[in-house]
Structures are given as C-alpha cells and as structure tokens.
Amino acid sequence: MAVYRFQGEIGEDHRLTVPGDIPAGPAKVVVIPQAPDEGGWSRMQELIREMADSPHHTRTKEEIDAYLRAERESWD
C-alpha cells in the first residue's frame, strides 16, 4: 500500500482535485482543514514587537538582581 500526500483545496462545490499520479481506485481520504496561512514568521514578528513594547524588558541587570535579592531577604 502506498501513501500519497498532497495539498489541495476543496472548492465551494466540495470537490477535491487529486493529482494525476495517484492511481484510480478505492481510497481512504483524510481531510485536515488548514487555517489561512498567516505565516509563522509574521506571528513571530508580532510576538517580538509585543515583547519589545512590554515594560518588563526595560529593567537592567542590576535592577533585576536587586529585586531578586529583596525577594530572598523577605523569605527570612
């Protein structure tokens, strides 16, 4: 048994065009709907912009160290 993987589009008439190199005959068909391609890269760029705009990235190493030191001292 061979497995063929291809991407296609289901039209408004719910028909699917199958590549010609797939032999005719009985077959099992699995449909995995895909969201419109927003592109992983564009989502990554959006995340980077959000992180750059968020205030928690404005602290210096010294400020973070002082915060951690104060937290540790409060445990006693």
N, C-alpha and C positions, 0 to 999 in steps of 0.2 A: 504494500500500500504506500502510495506517495502522498505527501502533504504539500499543498501549494499555498503560498501566502502572497497576497497582493492587496493593494489598496484600491478602493473604488469609491463610487458614490452612488447612493440609492436615490434615484430620481423621484419626482413628485408622483409618478405613476407606480412607485415602489418596485421598479425593475432594476436589476443589477447587471451590469455588463461584465462578463467573465473573459479574461484574456484567452486568445485563441490557442495557446499552447497547452491549455488544460483540457484533457480528453473528455469527450461527451460520456454521459452515463450517470448512474445514481451517485449522489454525493451528500455528505453532511455539510451544512453551511452554518457557521457561527458568525454572528454579526456583533461587532464591538463598536458601538457608536463613539465617535470622537468629537470632542468639543472643538469649536472653531480654533484654528491654530493661532493662539495668542503669542506663541513663541516663548520658549523657556528663557531665552536671552532677554526679552523685553520685561518679563516678570522679575528677572534678576536685577535688571537696571532699576526697576521701580523699587525693589527692596533696598538697593544701595542708596537711592535717593532718600527713602524713608529713614534709613539709619543715619545718614548724614544730617538730616534735618532734626533728628530727635535730640533732646537735651542731654541724655546720658552719655553722649560721646564728646562732651565738652570738658570733662574733668581731666585734670592732669594726673600723672602717675603719683605725684606727691599727695594730691587730694584724695585719691583712692586709698593710698597707704594710710593716710591719717584717718579716714573713715573706718578702715578695717581695724586699725589699732584701737580706736574708740569702741568699736563693737566688741573686740576681745576683752577690753578692760571692763566693759559693762557685764560680762559674764560672771565676774567675781562677786 
